Amino acid sequence: MAHNRKTPAKMTRTRSRKSQTTSISKPRVTPSETPDRMPFFNRELSWLAFNRRVLEQAMNSGYPLCERMRFLAFVTSNLDEFFEIRVSGLMQQVESGLSEKGPDNLGPKEQIRRINTLVTKLVRDQYDTWMNQIIPEFAKEEVHFLNPEDLTKRQNQWIDTYFEETIYPVLTPLAIDPTHPFPQIANKSLNILVGLKEPKRKRSPMLMAIIPVPRILPRVVEVDPVAGDGKHTFVFLSDIIRSHAQRLFPGYRIANATAFRVTRNSDLYIDEEEVENLLLKIEEELYNIRKGDAVRLEIREGADPDLLRELLKLMKLGSEHVYHIAGNLNLTRLMAVYDEIDRPDLKFPTFQPRIPKK
């Protein structure tokens, strides 16, 4: 009798172990499996993968040209926000000495390193798509994006007049030397870095100047839009200023002129419990955004190395945060060009909302 009573109890315990094993079973982790292989995605790198997919839309030859151009603008706009918020936060962690790793086993320094590598390739592919794919395809449709050197004599005359009447009156070049403090470069503003030489001195040191470009000026200018020939010719504002920089510095020789753009920390730091007037604090933080620490420098290829080193020193920014751009800066401005090109055949069909039939 005793034996018969023990047997069911033993069988019950066996079933219980099996049921427990089935319900809480865990995947085995082999000794060779490192944390880098664990199934966790890094938030910042995952976001860059998303922006890569946005760029792939611009690469899609099946899309209309204007829509591909607009996707390129989206890529730049996304990257701006990414550096203003995400990268600036990582840089602050590094400056504060924080090195704690997350579930993805990546510390802030390693994340910044990987971000720089991925963004460099992303931007290179973005400009390759713009310069070598989309611009040539636009030219076949009589929509041209040209440098001032490629314009006709009549078009150059129009550009000269436009510069004298519209651009020149609002430009204020700034000399950079010990007697002139380094100016506050506004967040995401367009600027021209200029190297000057005194023509009468053979071995004169290169002088440095900056031309801030006011935001009231369009970044992409359509040349002679009232010509009435059905064609569109666009020139980037930075190229117009660069080609006319000599007009701003009489008595000097322009040795180098390069467009650059600074991205600053734009995160808001507000403690709602400590702030008496939340609205005023938000207004103050929004104003301070323009003065945040620099987190990225975009500069067009061809800048003088000495001028670039001096610029980085003045902005207190490391060379690892410099992105050399093989084209005109800030393709976000192409959004305005989209509206100026009145070619429905180069855009997605307009969606007409309607009430479905019952």
N, C-alpha and C positions, 0 to 999 in steps of 0.2 A: 504494500500500500504506500509505504513511504517512497519507494522507487517510482511508482506511478505518479505521485504528486510532484516530484522534482522534475520529471521530464517535461510536462507542459510549461513549467516556469522557465526552464532552460531554453525551450523553443521560443517562448515569448520574448526573452531577453535577446535572442538571436535576431528575431524579426525587428526588434526595436533598434538594434545597432544598424541593420541594413537600411531601415527607413531614415535613420539619422544621417547615415553616410550619403544617402541619395540626396537629401535635402540641403546639406551644407557642404557639398563637395567643392573643392577649390582647384583651380588650374595649377599644375605643377610648374615651378620655376626652376629650371636647370641652373647649375652653378655657373655656367658660361653666359647666362643671360644678364646683360648689364642694364643699368637704369635707363640708358639711352634708347633701349629697345622696348621699354615698357610702353603700354598703349595710352600715352598722354600726349596731346598736342600743345605746343606752346602758343599762347594767345596771339603774340605779335607776329610770329612766323606764319601762323594760320591766316592772319589778316593779309599778309603780303601774298599768300597763295591765292586769296580771293582777288586781290588787285591784279595778279597775273592773269586770272580768268577774264577780268575786264579788258585787259590789253589784248587778249586773244580775240575778243569781239572786234577790235579795231583791225586785226590782222585778217579777218574773214573777208575774202574777196567777193563773197556772195552778197554782202551788204552794200547799200548805196554809199558813194564816197563821202557825202556830208555826214552820214551817220557814223562812218568809221572815224572821221575827224572828230566827231563829238565824243566818241569813246576814248580817244586819246586825251581829250580835255578832262574827262572823268578820272583817268589814271593820275594826272597831275594834281587835280583837286583832292583826290583821296590821299595822295602822298603828303600833301601839305598838312592836312589834318592829322595824319599819322605821326609826323614829326613834331607838330605843335603839342600834341597831347601824350602819345604813347612813348616816343623816343625821349622826349624831355623828362618824363617820369623816370625812365631807366637811368638817364644821365644824373638825375638828382640822387638816385639810390647809390650810384658809384661815388659821387662827391661826398655823400654822407657816410661812406665806408660800409654800406650794407652789402653783404655778399651771400645772403641766404638763398639757397636754391629752392625752386618750386617743385611740384610733382614731376615736372618734365626734366628735372636734374640740370637746369640751366640757370646760372646766376646772371645778374644784370650785365656784367662785362661780356660774358659769352653771348648773351642775347644781342648786345649792340654790335659785336663783331659779325655775327651771322646776318643781322639786319643790313649792315653796310655791304656785305658781299651780295646779298639778294637784291638790294635796291640798285646797286651799281649795274648789275646785269639787266634788271628790269628797265631802268632808264635807257641803257644802251639799246635794248630791243625796241623800246618805245620810239626813240629817235630814228632808228634804222627803218622802222615802219613808216614814219612820217616822211623822212628825206628820200628814201629809195623806193617806196611803194605808192604812198598816197599822193605826194606832190607830182610825180610823173604822170599818174593817172588823171589828176586834175588838169594838167597841161593839155592832155588830149581833149578835154572838154572846154578848152579856152578859159580855164580858171588858173591863173598863174600866181605863184608865190616866188618873188624874185628878190635878189640883192640889188642895192642901188647901182652897182657896177654893171648889172645886166639890163638896165633900163635903156630905152631909146633916148635920143636927144630931147625929144618933146616931153617925154615922161620925166626926165631929169630936171627940165625947166619947171615942170609942175611941182616936183619935190622941193626944189630950191625956193620957190614961192611959198609953198606950204610951211617950210621950215622958218622962213623969215617972218611970216605973218602969224603963225599959230604956235609953233614950238619955241622959237628963240625968246619971245617975250616972257615966258614963264619959267625959264631955266635959270638956276642960280648955282654955278659951279663953286665948289668948296676946295680951297687949298688945304693940304694936310702937311703941317710942319710944326716945329716946337712952339711957334707963336700962335698956332691955331689948333685948339683941341679937336680931337676926333669927334665928328658929329654923331648924333644918335640916328642910326639907320633904321628906319621903320620896318616893321615886320612885313615880309613878302613884297616889299617895294622894289621897283626897278631902279637900278643905279648903273652908272658907267664909271669904271675905274680907268683913270687916264694917267699915263706916264709922260712927263714933259721933259724936254731938253732945251737948253739955251743954245741957239744956233751959232752964236759967236764964240762959244767955248767948246773946243773939241772934246775935252775929257770932263765935261761938267756932269755932276751926279744927276741921276734921274729924279725929278720931282714928282710928287704924288698929288693927284687931285681926284675928286669925286663929283660926278654930276647926278644929283638925285632927280628922278623924273617924276613930276607931279602926276597924281592919279587921275586928274581931269583929262589927261590926254589919252586917246585910244591907243592901245598897244599894237594894233594891226591897222594900217592905213590903206584904204583903197585909192589907187592912183587914178586921178582924173575920172571920177565916177560919172560925170555928165558927158563923157565923150560920145555916148550913143552908138558904139560899135558892137554892143552885145557881149563884149569880153569883160572879164574881171582880172585886174592885176593888183596884188596886195604886196605891201612891203612892211616889215616889222619896224616899229618905232625905234627900237634900239639900234637898228642898222642905219636909220636916217640920222640919228644923233651922232653915231659913231663916224659916219662919213662927213659930217659937218662940224666935228669937234674943234677943228682949227679955228672956226669962227668965234669960239668962246675964249680962246687963249691967244690973243694977238701978241706977237713978240716971242712966242715959244714954238718949238717943233713938237708935233705929236709923235711920240715914239711908240706908244701902245695905247689902245682903247678897247676895253673889254666890258661887256655887260655882266653884272652879278646880282645876286638876290640872296637875302638872308632870311632864314626862318627862325622864329624865336619861340620860346616857351610861352604857350598861350593858355595854360590850364588856370582855372580859377581856384583860389585858396580862400575859402570862406568857412568860418566856424559859426554856424547859425546860432549856437547857444551863447557865444561871447559877443555877438554883434547887436548893438542897440537898434540901429536902423539898417535893415537888410538891403533895402533899395539903394541907399547911398553907398553901402559897401560894394554892392555889385557894380554900380557905376564906376567906383574907384578901381576895382579890379579890371573892368573892361578897358579903362584908360591905361592901366599899367601893362596890359597885354603887349602893347606896342614897344614896351621897354624891357620885356623879358630877356633872359639870357639867350644868346645865340646857340642854336642846336644844329644848324645845317647851313652850309654855304654852297650855293649853286653858282658856278662861274663858267662862262663860255670858254671853250678850248682856245688856246693861243695867248693866254694871259702871261705877262712877264713874270718869271719865277720870283724875282726880288720883290716886285710889287705885291705878289700874292702872299709871300711870307710876311711882309710888313702888315698887310691887311689882316691876316690871321692873328698876328701879335696884338694888334689894336683891338680886335674883337674878342680876344682871349678864347680862341677856338683852336682845337687841334687839327692837324692835317688829315686825320682819319675821318673827319666830318665834312670834307670837301668833295663835291661831286662835279666833275668836269663834264660839261654838256656839249655835245656835238651838234649844236644848232641853237636856235633862238630859245630863250628862257620862257618858262611859264606858258605851256600850251593850253592852260585853262582859258586864255584869252581867245582861243579859236571858237569859243561858244558864240562870241559876237559875230564872227565871220559867218557862222551857220545861218544867221538871220539875214545877212547881207547878200547871200547867194540865192537869188530867186530862181531856183531850178528845181521844180518838183520832181523831175526825173532823177535827181541825185539825192533824193530823200525818201524816207519811208512814206507810203501813202497816208494821207490824213485820215484819222479814224473819225467817223461820223456816228456819234451815239444815237441810238434810237430805241424806242420801246418795242420789244419783240411782239410779233403777232400771236394772238391767242389761238 
